[in-house]
Amino acid sequence: MGLLRGRMVTMATTRYASDRGLITRMTVTMFLLGLVYVVLIGVLIAVGVSAIFALIIGGGGLFFQWYFSDRIALYSMGGREVTPEQAPQLHALIDRLCAMADMPKPRVAIADTDMPNAFATGRSRNRAVVCVTTGILRRLDVDELEGVLSHEMSHVAHNDVTVMTVASFAGVLAGFLTRMVMWGGIGRRRDDQNTALLFFAVIIVSMVVYAVSFVLTRMLSRYRELSADRAGALLTGKPSALGSALRKVSGDMATIPVSDLRQAEAFNAFFFAPALANGLSLSSLFATHPPLEKRLEQLAEIARQLGQ
């Protein structure tokens, strides 16, 4: 927690617009998730799981997801790092944004998929990677692509990628440890008269932990997207270009096969625009992104403030 707070404070060292609302939401989210995380570990210890084992699994899993977040995301999306020789225009745009923002250059990657999207990941600014899909490269012009890249690099500058990675782990851990307790045979003997009650308590607490982490990460995710839109548009001074990119990407998402969209839905919290299949789903009920209209309204207001 102290490490994360230190990183949040340093976001002002770039030229991306600072956002106190984002800092406050990230701090509150991590504090509340820390509380439910401690409760979950405590219940597991009460069931009979070794305290050392529970802490190793919990802490080790959290460290693994945080430390290898960039590799996990790139592998899952089929992304590959590219050199300036392989993608000169993409590197040139990121070089320009880094100079404008006065921040380290992230690694650059491309995912070979027609789904138009982009994401940023990595445990720190120095380990960050910005990935775009071939689908978005084919659809956007230079100004629109610059707007999307500025949006994604704002996530890196604000360190909210790290917070989202850590925050999303609480729900994953809840489900994982519950399955270990129920099906792995660890803990108290199954003929213990209190076993049924204890296992029921684990299930209830795990459900609460998952629900709390789900709601908190969705609320944080929606705000961070508005914050990245705002910071990205202010850095480039071209809010209309970012708005145009949003309209293109959101509109063309309907042309992507449903199977591809559903496969990518797990990464929605990190995408520039959500990959949503038609129909009702948890992703549509508990959105990771604010409505498109709200994002466009904010960008239109920024354009008015800039006299455009």
N, C-alpha and C positions, 0 to 999 in steps of 0.2 A: 504493500500500500504506500509506504513512504517513497519507494522508487517511482511508482506511478505518479504520485503527487509532484515529485521533482520534475518529471518529464512534462506534466501539464503546465507547470509554471514557465518552462522554457519556451513555450510556443510563441511567446512575444518576440523571440530573437529572429524570427523571419518577418518578412514584410506582408505576410498574409494577415488580414484583419483579425485582431483578437476577438474572442467571443466569450465573455464572462458567463453567459447562460450555458454554453457548452461545458465550460470548466466545472460549473456548479453541478450540472446534471451528471457528468462523468464521476465526480467525487461522491455524490449521493448514491449513484448506482453501485459503485464499488463498495461503499460502506454497507449498504443493505445486503448486497450479495455476500459480503464477508460474514455478516451475521448469520444468514441462512446456511452458509457453508459450514460454519462452526457448529450450528445445531445439527446438521446432517452427520458430521463426523462424530459428534457427541452421542447421537442415537445409535450409530453403528458400534461404537465402543460399548454402549449399554447392552446391545444385543449379544456381545461376546466377541466381536471382531477385535483383534489385537490393536491397541492404540498405535503402536509403531507401524503395523501393517497399514492401517487406515490412513495415517499421515503420509506414509511413503507413496501409497497409491494416489491419494489426493494431491499431494504436493508434486510428486513425480509427473503425474498426468498433466497438471497445470503447467509445469515447467516445460514439458515436451511440446504441448500445444503452443505455448508462447514462443519458445526458442525456434521451433521449426515451422512457424505459421506460414512463412513465405513459401517454403518448399511444399508444404501440404496443399496450399491453395493452388500453386502452379501445377502440381501433379494432378490434382483433382480436375482442373479445367483444361488440362492438356496444353498448358502454356510453356513456352521455351524462351529463354533469354536471347536477345538479338544484339548484334554489334552495330556500331554506326555505319559500317559498310553494308550490312544486311538491311537496315532500315534507316537510311539517312534522314528522310524527312521527319520521321517520328523522333529520332534523337535530336534533331535540330530544334524541334518545338519544345522538347523537354529541357534542352540546354538553355533556350531563351527564357522559359519560365523559371528555371533555377536561378538565372542571373537576376531576373526581376524580383524574385522572392528572397534572394540571398540565402539559399539553403543548399545542402548537399544534393548532388544528383542521385536519384534513385536508379536502381537497375531497371532495364527496359525489357519487356517481354511481349510476345504476341501469342494468342491462342487461336488455333485454326478451327474456327467455327463460324457459321453464318449468322449466329445470334449477335445482333449489334449491342455490344456492352463493353465495359471497362471496370477495373477494380484496382485498388491499392492494398498492399498487405506488407507485413514485416514487423519485427519486434521493436524497431527503432528507426529513426531517420537514416542512420548509416546503413541499415540492413533492409531498407524499404525497396519494394519493387512495384512498378506501375505496369499493369498488363492491359492491353487492348485486344479485341478480337478482330479477325480479318473482316468480319461482317461490318463492324463499325468503321473500319478503315475504308471500305468500299463505298459507304453511304454518305460520309460527312466531307464537307470541304475543309480547307485549312483552318479557317477561323472557328468553325464549329468544333473541329477536333482539338484545337487549342483550348477552347472553353471546357471541354470534357476533361482534358489532361490537367487543366488548372484546378478543376473541381476535385479530381482524385489526389492531386498533390497537396491540396488543402487538408485532406484527411491525414496525410503524413505529417504535415506541419503542425496540426493540432493534436497529434498523437492519439486520435480517437480510434485508429485502427488497432492499436495495442489494447486499449480499454475494451473494445468490442470483442477482441479475441479472448481476453481473460473472462469477460462477463459471460460469454456464450458457453464457457466451460462448466459452469455450475450445474446447468441442466443436464449436460452430457454426463457429468460425474454422478449425478443423482441416479440416473437410469442404470449406469454401468455398475455401481456398487450395489444397488438393489438386486440386480440379476445375480451378482456374485453371492450375495447373502442367501437368496432364495434357491438358487440352483447349484451353487458351488459347494454347498455343504459346510461352509465355514461358520463359525459362531458357536452358539450353544448346541448341545445335543438335541436332536429332534424329539426325543421323548420327554424333554423337560416340560413340566406342566405350564410354564410361562412362555413357551416357545411361540405358540400361536399368537398370543397378545403382542409379544415383542416383534414378531415378523409383521404383524398388522401395523404396528407403530412405524416400522421402517418404511412400509409402503406409503402410509399417509404422509410422513415427513418428506419422503422423496417426491411425492406428487406436489406437495406445497413448494418445495425447493424448485422443482421444474416450472411450476406455474409462475412463481415470483420472478425467476430468472427470465422466463419467456416474456412476461409483461414489461419488466424493466428494460431488457435489451431492445424490445420493439419501440418503446417510448424514446429511448436514447437514440436509436437508429433513425427514427423519423426526424428528430431535431437535428442530428448531425448532418443529414442530407440537406436540410435548409441552410444550415451554417456553411456547408461546403459550397453550395450554390452561391451564397452571398459573398463569401471570401474569394471564390474563384472568379466571379464576375467583376468584383472590385479590383482584383489584381490585373486582369487583362483590360478592363475598361470596356468590355464588349458583352454586356448582359444579353443583348438580343441574339448574339451568336450562340450563347449557351442555351437560350430558350429555343432557338431553331433546332439545335441538336437534340434537345429533350423531345420536341415534337416528332422529329424524324425517328428517333430510337423507339419511342413509345408506340408510334404508329406502325412501324415495321415489325414490331414484336409479334403482331398477329399473323405474320407470314411465316413464322418459324414453326416447324413441326412440334406438336404437343409433347411428344416424347422427349425432345430436346429441352423444352422449357421445364418440364417436370423434373428432369435430371438436374437442371441448374438451380431449381428453386431453393435448394439448401444453402446456396451462397448469396441469396437475395440481399441480406443485410450488408454485404460488401460491394454490391454492384452499383454502377451509375444509375441504372433504371431496373426495376424489378422484372424478373423473367416469370411471367404469370401465364399459366394455361387458362383457357376459357373455362368457366364454370366456378362453382363454389369450392373454396379450399381454405385451409388455415391461413395460407399466405394472403388471401384476399380479405379474410375476416380480421386478422391481426397484422396489418401491413407493416413492412419494414421501411417503407417510403411514404412521405406525405403525398396527397393527391397531386396529380400532374397540374391541375388548375391552380393549386396553391403555390406550387413552385414557379409557375409561369407568372402568376400575379406578383410574387416577390421580385422576380427579375424585371418585370415591367416597371415596378416602383423604383428599383435601382436605376433603371434607364432614365426615368423622369428626374431623379435626383442628380444624375450626371448630365442632364440637359440634352438627352438624346431623343 
